[in-house]
Amino acid sequence: MEVKCRRLEGKVAVVTASTQGIGLAIAERLGLEGAAVVISSRRQKNVDEAVAGLRAKGITVLGAVCHVSNAEQRKHLIDAAVKNFGHIDIVVSNAAANPSVEGILETKESVLDKLWDINVKASILLLQDAAPHLTNGSSVIIISSITGYNPESGLAMYGVTKTALLGLTKALASEMGPKTRVNCIAPGFVPTRFAGFLTTNETLRKELIERSSLKRLGTVEDMASAAAFLASDDASFITAETIVVAGGTQSRL
């Protein structure tokens, strides 16, 4: 990823679920634009490998183990950022789970609880911890999904939780402004490990490509570019908005 501008020089960014896929790409892009980044994952091995890779690219990075549904680990993630860098300018809430491909009416209560806890509630609780340390002009970016607009079969309840994030973005923007801007990114389908069961199926892959006006799937770099824009002063008058990065795939509630 070649980046020539450093719009985020001196900023500190916390990115959850950021040792692979979209999260890692966002952390890398923010770091290449000058931010110190604090990355996290549920597994220490993944954290160590991602930290080493980012440092090899000249990025100032700190890693921490954080399962976003664990209150102690969330607090440790925020405390580590503040202890090492003094403040937080950017929070990217990226963690998500889809533990079931069942229809909504067949989904067990325990699975519904997990989807809500990780995909929605964790963003709120993370920001409760982070808010006292956010600087004036700070930026929060919540990662939703195109499925928040069009829940897919096998992703139906996941999509509903991602719809909730669209409303959460608007509510938080009102509550956290004018000090902090809150925006959302709704990625289209990207061939990551998380979406592999869709994007590696040739029939489904072709169908998803056909839905896009640009006739391709997205890339993690596409999502990282949008995040870097929203985190920067170039987006200083943008808040309470969701940017759909899906190549023209239908996105209307």
ZAMARGU-4260 file (C-alpha; in steps of 0.2 Angstrom, whole numbers, plus 5000, padded with zeros to 4 digits):
<rodrens>
0) 5000/5000/5000 | 5009/5016/4994 | 5003/5032/5003 | 5011/5049/4999 | 5002/5060/5011
5) 5003/5060/5030 | 4986/5068/5035 | 4987/5060/5052 | 5004/5065/5059 | 5004/5065/5077
10) 4987/5056/5079 | 4984/5041/5090 | 4972/5027/5083 | 4964/5012/5092 | 4957/4999/5080
15) 4948/4983/5086 | 4950/4967/5077 | 4964/4973/5067 | 4977/4959/5064 | 4969/4953/5048
20) 4957/4958/5034 | 4949/4975/5034 | 4955/4980/5052 | 4973/4977/5048 | 4972/4986/5032
25) 4964/5001/5041 | 4977/5001/5054 | 4991/5000/5041 | 4983/5015/5031 | 4981/5025/5047
30) 4999/5021/5052 | 5006/5025/5034 | 4998/5042/5035 | 5007/5046/5051 | 4996/5040/5066
35) 5002/5029/5080 | 4991/5014/5080 | 4985/5002/5094 | 4979/4986/5086 | 4971/4971/5094
40) 4965/4953/5092 | 4958/4939/5103 | 4975/4929/5101 | 4992/4935/5106 | 5000/4926/5091
45) 4990/4936/5079 | 4994/4952/5088 | 5013/4949/5088 | 5013/4944/5070 | 5003/4960/5065
50) 5014/4971/5075 | 5030/4964/5068 | 5023/4967/5050 | 5017/4985/5053 | 5034/4990/5062
55) 5043/4983/5047 | 5034/4996/5036 | 5040/5010/5048 | 5023/5012/5057 | 5023/5016/5076
60) 5012/5002/5083 | 5007/4994/5100 | 4997/4978/5101 | 4985/4971/5114 | 4975/4956/5116
65) 4957/4961/5117 | 4941/4951/5115 | 4928/4966/5113 | 4915/4957/5124 | 4927/4956/5138
70) 4926/4972/5149 | 4943/4970/5157 | 4952/4968/5140 | 4943/4982/5133 | 4948/4993/5147
75) 4966/4987/5145 | 4966/4991/5127 | 4961/5009/5130 | 4973/5011/5145 | 4987/5004/5135
80) 4984/5018/5122 | 4983/5032/5134 | 4998/5025/5144 | 5009/5024/5129 | 5003/5039/5119
85) 4994/5051/5131 | 4978/5052/5122 | 4967/5045/5108 | 4962/5054/5092 | 4954/5040/5082
90) 4944/5025/5087 | 4939/5012/5074 | 4926/4999/5080 | 4928/4985/5068 | 4925/4969/5078
95) 4911/4958/5072 | 4905/4940/5073 | 4893/4929/5063 | 4892/4912/5072 | 4877/4905/5063
100) 4870/4904/5045 | 4853/4900/5051 | 4837/4910/5048 | 4832/4922/5061 | 4818/4912/5068
105) 4829/4897/5070 | 4843/4906/5079 | 4846/4901/5097 | 4845/4914/5110 | 4863/4911/5115
110) 4868/4915/5097 | 4857/4931/5096 | 4865/4937/5112 | 4883/4934/5105 | 4878/4944/5089
115) 4871/4958/5099 | 4886/4958/5112 | 4900/4958/5099 | 4892/4967/5084 | 4883/4981/5093
120) 4885/4982/5112 | 4904/4981/5112 | 4905/4997/5101 | 4895/5006/5114 | 4905/4999/5129
125) 4922/5002/5120 | 4917/5021/5117 | 4912/5022/5135 | 4930/5018/5140 | 4938/5028/5127
130) 4927/5044/5127 | 4936/5052/5142 | 4952/5051/5133 | 4947/5058/5116 | 4954/5074/5110
135) 4944/5089/5103 | 4942/5085/5084 | 4943/5067/5087 | 4935/5054/5075 | 4925/5038/5079
140) 4923/5026/5064 | 4911/5011/5066 | 4912/4997/5053 | 4895/4991/5048 | 4891/4981/5032
145) 4881/4982/5015 | 4871/4968/5023 | 4865/4981/5035 | 4854/4987/5020 | 4851/4971/5012
150) 4853/4956/5024 | 4858/4941/5015 | 4853/4923/5017 | 4865/4915/5029 | 4869/4933/5036
155) 4852/4938/5041 | 4853/4942/5059 | 4871/4948/5057 | 4864/4960/5044 | 4851/4966/5057
160) 4865/4970/5069 | 4874/4980/5056 | 4858/4989/5053 | 4858/4994/5071 | 4875/5002/5069
165) 4868/5014/5056 | 4856/5021/5070 | 4870/5020/5083 | 4881/5031/5072 | 4868/5045/5071
170) 4864/5044/5090 | 4882/5044/5095 | 4886/5059/5083 | 4873/5069/5092 | 4879/5064/5109
175) 4898/5065/5106 | 4898/5081/5096 | 4905/5094/5094 | 4921/5087/5102 | 4920/5071/5092
180) 4914/5066/5075 | 4906/5049/5073 | 4904/5041/5056 | 4901/5024/5049 | 4908/5013/5034
185) 4897/5000/5026 | 4909/4989/5016 | 4903/4979/5002 | 4908/4961/4999 | 4927/4959/5001
190) 4936/4942/4999 | 4943/4941/5017 | 4943/4926/5028 | 4927/4932/5037 | 4918/4933/5021
195) 4926/4918/5013 | 4911/4906/5013 | 4903/4919/5001 | 4917/4925/4990 | 4925/4908/4987
200) 4909/4900/4981 | 4911/4904/4962 | 4892/4905/4959 | 4889/4917/4974 | 4905/4927/4969
205) 4899/4930/4952 | 4882/4935/4958 | 4890/4948/4970 | 4900/4955/4956 | 4885/4957/4945
210) 4876/4967/4959 | 4890/4980/4958 | 4890/4994/4946 | 4909/4992/4945 | 4908/4974/4942
215) 4921/4968/4955 | 4922/4964/4973 | 4929/4977/4985 | 4947/4976/4993 | 4953/4979/5010
220) 4962/4994/5003 | 4946/5002/4997 | 4939/5001/5015 | 4955/5008/5023 | 4955/5023/5011
225) 4938/5027/5017 | 4943/5026/5035 | 4958/5037/5033 | 4948/5050/5025 | 4935/5050/5039
230) 4949/5050/5052 | 4957/5065/5044 | 4953/5084/5044 | 4948/5082/5026 | 4931/5075/5034
235) 4930/5089/5047 | 4913/5094/5043 | 4906/5076/5041 | 4898/5067/5055 | 4882/5056/5058
240) 4885/5048/5041 | 4887/5031/5034 | 4898/5029/5018 | 4894/5014/5008 | 4909/5007/5000
245) 4902/4994/4989 | 4905/4998/4971 | 4887/5004/4968 | 4878/4989/4976 | 4860/4993/4981
250) 4860/5001/4998 | 4843/5008/5003 | 4834/5003/5019
</rodrens>
